[in-house]
Amino acid sequence: RKFQAGLEPDKRKAASFAWDSAEWRGWNYFGVGGYIKPGLRLEQMSKAQKDAAWDVLAAVWSPDGVTKARNVMLLQDILAASGNGAGQRSSERFSLSVFGTPAETGAWGLRCEGHHLTQSVAVRNNRIVSVTPTSFSALPNRVKSGPHTGLNTLKDEEGVARRLMADLAP
């Protein structure tokens, strides 16, 4: 509610959808129309509005989850700087959307979404009841050159995958 209250009417409209809207059910990994997802993008927010958006996300994600999300977003800048999607990719081109009316009773949800990052959270009667669809993806997972050399966004997940593959090997 604090996030929505801090938005001008046009921005509140961009960030707000009905609980049963097509946008809630219309998620897909690749997005529609390229890299821009429905909702209010970070690049459209003031600093205070971005801080409020990050407060919402910090209430849902662990501190490690917030760091991971910020790194997934940063990878968009790294790719753009390398010429991959220049003009289309940005760490600020991630949207926050609110579905329904946040309240202690009833159903509502929120979504943070952009290229390689989606998290949809459904709330009913003040309890998180679903966290899907969810995607934290990384391209590249390991940054090999430039000012962010050594950044390994999904290091823990990479280790789990390696162990699973070893367990499945004949």
C-alpha positions in Angstrom: 0.0 0.0 0.0 2.9 2.4 0.8 4.4 1.8 -2.6 1.1 2.5 -4.4 0.4 5.5 -2.2 3.7 7.1 -3.3 2.8 7.0 -7.0 1.3 9.7 -9.1 -2.1 8.7 -10.5 -0.7 7.8 -14.0 2.1 5.7 -12.4 -0.4 4.0 -10.0 -2.5 3.1 -13.0 0.5 1.6 -14.8 1.5 -0.4 -11.7 -2.0 -1.6 -10.8 -4.2 -4.4 -12.3 -7.3 -6.2 -11.2 -6.7 -9.5 -9.4 -8.3 -11.5 -12.2 -6.7 -9.5 -15.0 -5.2 -10.9 -18.2 -1.8 -9.5 -17.0 -1.9 -11.8 -14.0 -2.5 -14.9 -16.1 -0.7 -13.7 -19.2 2.9 -14.3 -18.0 5.4 -15.9 -20.3 9.2 -16.2 -20.1 10.0 -14.2 -23.2 7.5 -11.4 -22.6 5.4 -9.7 -25.2 6.9 -7.0 -27.4 10.5 -7.6 -26.4 12.1 -6.8 -23.1 9.3 -4.6 -21.6 6.9 -6.3 -19.3 3.6 -5.0 -18.0 3.7 -2.8 -14.9 5.6 0.3 -13.7 9.3 0.0 -14.6 12.1 1.1 -12.3 13.2 3.5 -15.1 9.9 5.3 -14.7 10.1 5.7 -11.0 11.6 8.5 -8.9 14.3 7.6 -6.3 11.7 7.5 -3.5 9.4 5.3 -5.6 12.3 2.9 -6.4 13.1 2.7 -2.7 9.5 1.9 -1.9 9.5 -0.8 -4.6 12.7 -2.3 -3.2 11.1 -2.3 0.3 8.2 -4.3 -1.1 10.6 -6.8 -2.7 12.7 -7.0 0.5 9.6 -8.0 2.4 9.2 -11.0 0.0 12.8 -11.9 -0.7 15.6 -12.8 1.6 18.6 -10.5 1.7 20.4 -13.0 -0.6 17.3 -13.0 -2.9 17.5 -9.2 -3.2 21.2 -9.4 -4.0 20.5 -12.1 -6.6 17.7 -10.0 -8.2 19.9 -6.9 -8.3 22.7 -9.0 -10.0 20.2 -10.5 -12.6 19.2 -6.9 -13.3 22.8 -5.7 -13.5 23.5 -8.4 -16.1 21.2 -6.6 -18.5 23.6 -3.6 -18.4 26.6 -5.8 -18.8 25.0 -7.5 -21.9 24.0 -4.1 -23.4 27.6 -2.7 -22.9 28.9 -5.7 -24.8 26.6 -4.9 -27.7 24.0 -7.5 -26.9 20.7 -5.8 -26.9 22.1 -2.2 -26.7 19.2 0.2 -26.4 16.8 -2.6 -25.3 18.4 -4.0 -22.1 18.7 -2.1 -18.9 18.9 -2.9 -15.2 16.1 -0.3 -14.9 13.7 -2.1 -17.3 12.1 -4.3 -14.6 8.5 -3.8 -13.6 6.6 -4.0 -10.4 2.9 -4.7 -10.6 0.2 -5.0 -8.0 -2.8 -7.2 -8.7 -6.0 -6.5 -6.7 -5.9 -4.4 -3.5 -3.3 -5.2 -0.9 -5.2 -5.9 2.4 -5.2 -8.1 5.4 -8.2 -10.0 4.0 -9.0 -11.3 0.5 -6.7 -12.1 -2.4 -4.1 -9.9 -4.1 -0.7 -10.3 -5.6 2.4 -8.7 -6.8 5.0 -9.4 -9.5 8.5 -8.2 -10.2 9.3 -8.9 -13.8 11.9 -8.3 -16.5 14.2 -10.2 -18.8 15.6 -13.2 -16.9 13.7 -12.3 -13.7 10.1 -13.0 -12.8 8.5 -13.5 -9.4 4.8 -13.6 -8.9 3.5 -13.6 -5.3 -0.1 -14.4 -4.5 -1.4 -13.4 -1.0 -4.7 -14.5 0.6 -5.8 -13.4 4.0 -2.4 -11.9 4.8 -0.4 -15.0 4.0 1.7 -15.8 0.9 0.0 -18.8 -0.7 1.9 -19.0 -4.0 5.3 -17.9 -5.4 4.9 -18.9 -9.0 5.8 -18.4 -11.8 9.3 -17.8 -10.6 12.5 -17.4 -12.7 15.9 -16.1 -11.7 18.1 -16.7 -14.7 21.5 -15.4 -15.6 23.2 -14.6 -18.9 26.1 -14.7 -18.5 26.1 -16.4 -15.2 29.8 -15.7 -14.8 31.2 -12.3 -15.9 34.6 -12.8 -17.4 35.7 -9.3 -18.3 35.0 -5.6 -17.5 34.3 -3.8 -14.3 32.2 -6.7 -12.9 34.7 -9.5 -13.7 34.1 -12.4 -11.3 30.4 -11.8 -10.7 28.7 -15.2 -10.5 25.0 -14.5 -10.1 23.8 -18.1 -9.6 26.8 -19.7 -8.0 24.9 -21.7 -5.4 22.4 -23.0 -8.0 25.2 -23.9 -10.3 26.8 -26.0 -7.6 23.4 -27.8 -6.9 23.1 -28.5 -10.6 26.6 -29.9 -10.8 26.0 -32.2 -7.8 22.7 -33.4 -9.3 24.3 -34.2 -12.6 27.0 -36.1 -10.8 24.4 -38.1 -8.9 22.6 -38.9 -12.2 25.7 -40.0 -14.0 26.0 -43.7 -14.7 
